[in-house]
Amino acid sequence: MDSLQPTILIVDDEKHTRDGLRRLLEDEYDTYVAEDIRGAMDVLEREPIDVMITDLRLGGDDGMALIERALKLPHPPICIMMTAYGSVDTAVEAMKRGAYDFVTKPLNLDKVEMLIARAVASRKMEQENRTLRQQVDERYGLENIIGESPALHEVLDTIRQVAPSSANVLIEGESGTGKELAAHAIHNLSRRNKAKFVTVHCAALSPQLLESELFGHERGAFTGAHERRIGRFEQGNGGTIFLDEIGEIDASTQVKLLRVISEERAFERVGGNQTLRADVRLIAATNKNLEKLVAEGKFRDDLFFRLNVVHITMPPLRDRKEDIPLLVRTFLRHFCKVNEKPLLDLTADAMNTLLTYNWPGNVRELRTAIEHGVVMANGTKITLRDLPANVRQATGATLPGGITPAKAFGEKSSALDLHETEKRLIMQALATTNGNITKAAKKLGISRRTLHRKINEMKAAGESL
C-alpha cells in the first residue's frame, strides 16, 4: 500500500462489518482491522493511525474504553464511534470525552465515507498546524538567540523569567540586535503561545494607516475604505501584539494605544463608535531611547510606563564579540546548506577580521557578511577577500595600537598591544567555554594545537589565565 495514504483502523467484533468497511475504504486509505480492544491497541501502538472507527459493543469489550485508551496515546487517532440507534446517548457521551463523531447502525456507507473524509482532512490540518508551529519554534526559540556571553545570558534569563507572566515588555536595542527574535521567544514561552503573534512595523506606516492597521476601520471611514477592516488588536485577541519601532508613532495614536493597553482594554475602529475590547499582551521594541523622548515631550510618559513594565536591552554585537565565532558557525551551516555547498571554514585572517570589525549593523550585518562569504568562496575556506569590502576596509586599524587583523592570531609579535589583545580574546573564549580547549579554539577560529601553544607560552612567561 502507498505509505503516504491516510491510515484507518476499523474495530468491530462482527467479521462481515470489518470486511465490508475495509473493502469500502482500502482503495483510498491504508486500512487496518481489529476485533477487540487488545487487537486494536496492538495496531495503535505500532502504527501511526490517523482515524479509528470502532463499534460501541466489541463482544465483551467496551468501545468507549477503547476510545479513552486511544486518546491517551502520544499520537492519538481521531476516533469515530459506530452504535445502534438505542445507544445514541452513549455515543454523545463519547464525543464529550473526545470522540470526533459517531455513526449509527445499520451503516449508511455514503455517510461513513463522508465522515472519514472529514476526519482525515481534520487530521491533515492538525499536522500542518503542528509542523508550522514547530517551524516557528525552531526559528524563534531561545536557542536561536545565539551566544554565550554574560551580556546575552542576562537577556535570556530575563526572557525566561518574564515570559510566563502577563506583563508588557519593552525591548530596546540597535537595529539588527535581535529584538524581534526576543519578542518571539517571549511569546513562544508564554501561556499565550497557542494564540497568534501579530507584528506591526510602526515606522513603515503613516499615522492614518497605522491607526487603521492597529484598530481597524469601518466601511467609508476615509477615502479608499471600501470595506470594513479588522485591525491587528482584534486579530491578535488572546495572543501577543509586537509593535516594532514604537518610538515612531504619533501623539494621536499614542493616546489610543494607551487606552487599549490599560485596564479598560478598549478601542474603536476608525470611523466607528462601537467599543471593542481585546485581551492581548503587548511587546514593544525601539532603537531609540524612549526615556529621552519622554523628557523631550515627544512620547507620552504614561504610555512609556505602561509599556516599560519589564525592560530588556539587547546588547550590540561589539559588546559581545566573544559570541562572534559561535554566530559565524551557525550562519555558515545555514548558508552552505541553502547554497548547496559543502560546509566551509574560515581562514584565520578572515575570522580575525570579523572579530575586529565593530558591526554597526550588529548580528544582522554579520549574517549578511557570512552569506556574502559563502557565495564568493571558491575553495574550502572563506578568505579575507571573500568578505564584504566595507568589512575589510574598516578593519585595517581597529585593533588597539593599529594592529592589522591578519596578525591577531598569526606569527608571534613583540608588540605589547597585540599580546594583550590576544590574551584577552583567549581568556574570554576560555571563560565562556568553561575552559574547554576544543570549544574555545572553535570560537577563536584557530586550531586546537595553536591555542595550546599560545596558552603554554603565556604560562611559561608566568602569566595567569
Buried (B, 14 or more C-beta within 10 A) or exposed (E): EEEEBBBBBBBBBBEEBBEBBBEBBBEBBBBBBBBBBEBBBEBBEEEEBBBBBBBBBBEEBBBBEBBBBBBEEEEBBBBBBBBBEEBEEBBEBBBEEBBBBBBBBEBEEEEBBEBBBBBBEBBEEEEEEEEEEEEBBEEBBBEBBBBBBEBBEEBBEBBEEBBEBEBBBBBBBBEBBBBBBBBBBBBBBBEBBEBBBBBBBBEEBEBBEBBBBBBBBBEEBEEEBEEBBEBBBBBBBEBBBBBBBBBBBBEEBBEBBBBBBEEEBEBBBBBBEEEBEBEBBBBBBBBBEBBEBBEEEBBBEEBBEBBBBBBBBBBBBEBBBBBBBBBBBBBBEBBBEEEEBEEBBBBBBBBBBBBBBBBBBBBBBBBBBBBBBBEEBEEEBBBBBBBBEEBBEBBBEBBEEEBBBBBBBBEEEEBEEBBEBBBEBBBBBBBBBEEEBEBBBBBBBBEEEBBEEBBEEBEEEEEEE
